[in-house]
Amino acid sequence: MDDDRLERAYARLEAQHESRRAATARRGPVSLVAVCLGVALVVGVTAAVDLRRLRTPEGTAVAWTGAAVYGDCTGYRELGTIALDDRGCRDLRDATEEARERPDVDVAPRSARVTGDRAEVAVVLVRGDDEQRLAVPLVRRDGRWAVDPDDALCAAVYCPGS
């Protein structure tokens, strides 16, 4: 008799557990989809803000200066007017190797002056204890801003061929 009662109790507990497990299994995919949608939304908003920032002279100047300091060939090409071939890219990477090993580099915009299709952005480049104020000249081409480095800017950051 005790065995029958014990067996029924186990069966009842197992049935309760099954219903809970089924409910959890139904909630699982919904929760996963909700989390994925939330992450996609956050990434999308962040990307939109970054892309909008790159449409400004300040954003372009900071991104290009960072690319020049850290040796990012794609950013250097896309955000500037200097044509960069494979050799120029290797030269840029070699010249900026030390900066990639240093975590204490910062680039920040201070002010911008826009005159028609030209702009100049004052940027502060900090490398450790060394702080440089740079004037970054830009030109608007095909509806987007591009850095058009002059000799003074190329003296502060690497410009292939200069």
Disulfide bonds with the S-S distance in Angstrom:
Cys73-Cys89 1.81
Cys154-Cys159 2.11
